[in-house]
């Protein structure tokens, strides 16, 4: 199936007049169409940003003509969910198939200018797809099968007794057909409203989804259930560490706190595409990391400290002074705290669309039909941004030792040894003159705290429209009611979904 496309490419070329001719109708004129019935290619949808709108109904469904004495066509394929006596189901009047999908496959393989499926009262829970038919196909509900006899039911509620309840978001998917697809005297439903996983947009529901096909609806109830509410958005991760694993050296920056980040702007409701409603979403930014602290001051310093002993054979001899300067190192600065992670964005609620028609080769003609869209789904609140981590404290420097300039001679020269203060205890057997300890450098400044991550944006509510026309698709209504549900509520501050007969 060619459903993963946003650019619309018709599989055959038929103008509106040619489509109408195939249906045996007068060509569509501008006055025949509802207001703004011309399709828009992937329009952005808009709605009331302050309050969820109530649903409403436009038009009234008439009663389709019906002949109680009608006989099924001679070449019909039969469908009934009722049990049968022993034996295989073969689609005959005496042994009908149990599902519309099984009957469709048999009818497609049969001969004749028109394939007709005669469907008994009952509920058929299946995902029906009608694709690439090159000859007319009729799925005809509103029949009763009793004691081997098929009769037309002309009661006003006959269409409510043959129910196609889809297992998918689309009640029925009709695409890429070069002949006429007709549905009569039945109820078509999308799958019911469900739950949504975390960090996921609410799924939309579509009653009849048509792409590049000519479709006739007669005496049909189409019901798209309410769009799913958006899934809960996850909070950002709280930072727990500073941003430097080891404390930096003297070239530390000032210890300022990292910046707190703000949630991104609230999005629009989405875009209507050839695949259905597409939701936008935006992730916020992580909080800024805190700056490292300032370095500490240098410690004590002396210039008359021992630096080594000469070899006893050297010049000058062992005890000659070798002086150096010793300074205690400055304190290390603290590390800046890491910024908190951004909250996940709130997601958009799913939409509900009774009829969704796509492509300039698409014509839908609805007679005595009731098109009903459910409510839009609720948007979800964005996740909380994570807290930044605290900066670490600075560290004091290490005290330094200034050894006195002393060397000891062990043994009789020239075989004697010449040793400095660190080795006196082991080599000379005595303690050197006490050495002064130079005070440590002061501790560096603490690092700045990390900033808070941005909260996720709040999600908008989902739309509810009776019908959508994309890319030049056309529709004509005759005694057909068009009902739309309430717009889905957006999370705090986010817009509610739009609602109406169409955008």
Secondary structure, DSSP 4 states (H G I P E B T S, - for coil): ---S-SS---SS---HHHHHHHHTSPPP-GGGSPTT-S--SS-B----SSSPPP-EEES---PPP--TT----TT-EEE--S--SSS---SSSSS-BSSHHHHHHHHHHS-SSEEEEEEESEEEES-EEEE--SSEEEEEEEEEEETTEEEE--STTGGGTEEEE-SSSEEEEEES-SSEEEEEEEEEEPPPP----TT-PPPPEEEEEEES-EEEEEEEEEEEPPPPPPPPPPPPPPP-SBS-SS---S-----PPPPPPPPPPPP-S-EEETTEEE------PPPPPPPPPPP-----EEEEEE-----TTSSS-TTS--EEEEEPPPPBPPPPBPPPPPPPPP-PPPPEEEEEEESTT-EEEEES-EEEE-PPPPP-PPPPPPPPPPPPPPBPPPPEEE--S-EEEESSTTS-EEEEGGGIIIIISSPPPP-EEEPPPPPPPPPPPPPPPPPPPPPPPPPEEEEEEETT-EEEEES-EEEE-PPPPPSTTSPPPPEES--
